[in-house]
Amino acid sequence: MKPSASSNDSSNNESHTRIAHHILPTASNLLAICFVILSFVKMGDKSDNTFLDEMIIFPIILFFTASVFSYSAMRAHSGRPKIEKIADMVFMIGLLSLSIIAISLVIEFY
């Protein structure tokens, strides 16, 4: 017997829900890492000579936004896949920017 379209829709919604449950704690942890990096750069001797402390604000904003969207997706009754997709895209952009900043940090302080 072939599964109905409604069962496929519910399984797609469940997989999207799982994504939001992963984005929220991961974005929160990466947000904390961004604050650690920010404090590390501020306490270092090269704080005046580097632009990393200004750059780290971008992933902080992105991870905070991803956390808000993923929490909203978990709480939403309608429009959940759209909100989760936004949270996922914002999270991935934040991850990319944090990676670039981490590489810059290693190059700058090495």
C-alpha positions in Angstrom: 0.0 0.0 0.0 1.3 3.4 -1.0 1.7 6.0 1.8 -0.6 9.0 1.5 0.5 12.5 0.8 -0.5 13.6 4.3 1.9 11.0 5.9 4.7 12.4 3.7 3.9 15.9 4.8 3.9 14.9 8.4 7.3 13.2 8.1 8.7 16.3 6.4 7.4 18.4 9.2 9.0 16.1 11.7 12.4 16.3 10.0 12.2 20.1 10.0 11.3 20.0 13.7 14.4 18.0 14.4 16.5 20.6 12.6 15.2 23.4 14.9 15.9 21.3 17.9 19.6 21.0 16.8 20.0 24.6 15.7 18.9 26.2 19.0 21.5 24.6 21.3 24.3 24.7 18.8 23.7 28.3 17.9 23.7 29.1 21.7 27.0 27.3 22.2 28.6 29.1 19.2 27.3 32.4 20.6 29.2 31.7 23.8 32.3 30.8 21.8 32.0 34.1 20.0 31.9 36.0 23.3 35.0 34.0 24.4 36.8 35.0 21.2 35.8 38.6 21.7 37.1 38.7 25.2 40.3 36.9 24.1 40.9 39.6 21.4 40.1 42.4 23.8 42.5 41.2 26.5 45.3 40.6 24.0 48.0 43.1 23.2 46.9 43.4 19.5 43.4 44.6 20.4 44.1 48.1 19.0 45.8 46.9 15.8 43.2 44.3 14.8 39.7 44.4 13.3 38.7 41.0 14.7 36.8 42.4 17.6 34.6 44.4 15.2 34.2 41.4 12.9 33.1 39.0 15.7 29.9 41.1 16.1 28.6 39.8 12.8 28.5 36.1 13.9 27.2 37.1 17.3 24.2 38.7 15.7 23.7 35.8 13.3 23.8 33.1 16.0 21.4 35.1 18.2 19.1 35.5 15.2 19.3 31.8 14.4 18.5 31.0 18.0 15.4 33.2 17.9 14.2 31.8 14.6 14.8 28.2 15.7 12.9 28.7 18.9 10.1 30.4 17.0 10.0 27.4 14.6 9.6 25.0 17.5 6.8 27.1 19.0 5.0 27.9 15.7 1.9 26.0 14.7 1.9 27.3 11.1 4.7 28.3 8.8 7.2 26.1 10.7 9.2 24.9 7.7 9.7 28.4 6.4 10.9 29.7 9.8 13.3 26.7 10.2 14.7 27.3 6.7 15.5 30.9 7.7 17.1 29.7 11.0 19.1 27.2 9.1 20.4 29.7 6.5 21.2 32.3 9.1 23.0 29.6 11.2 25.1 28.5 8.2 26.1 32.0 7.3 27.1 32.5 11.0 29.1 29.3 10.9 30.9 30.4 7.7 31.7 33.8 9.2 32.9 32.3 12.4 35.2 30.0 10.4 36.7 32.9 8.5 37.2 34.8 11.7 38.9 31.8 13.4 41.3 31.5 10.4 42.0 35.2 10.6 42.6 35.0 14.3 45.1 32.2 13.9 46.9 34.1 11.1 46.9 37.4 13.1 48.2 36.0 16.4 50.6 33.5 15.0 
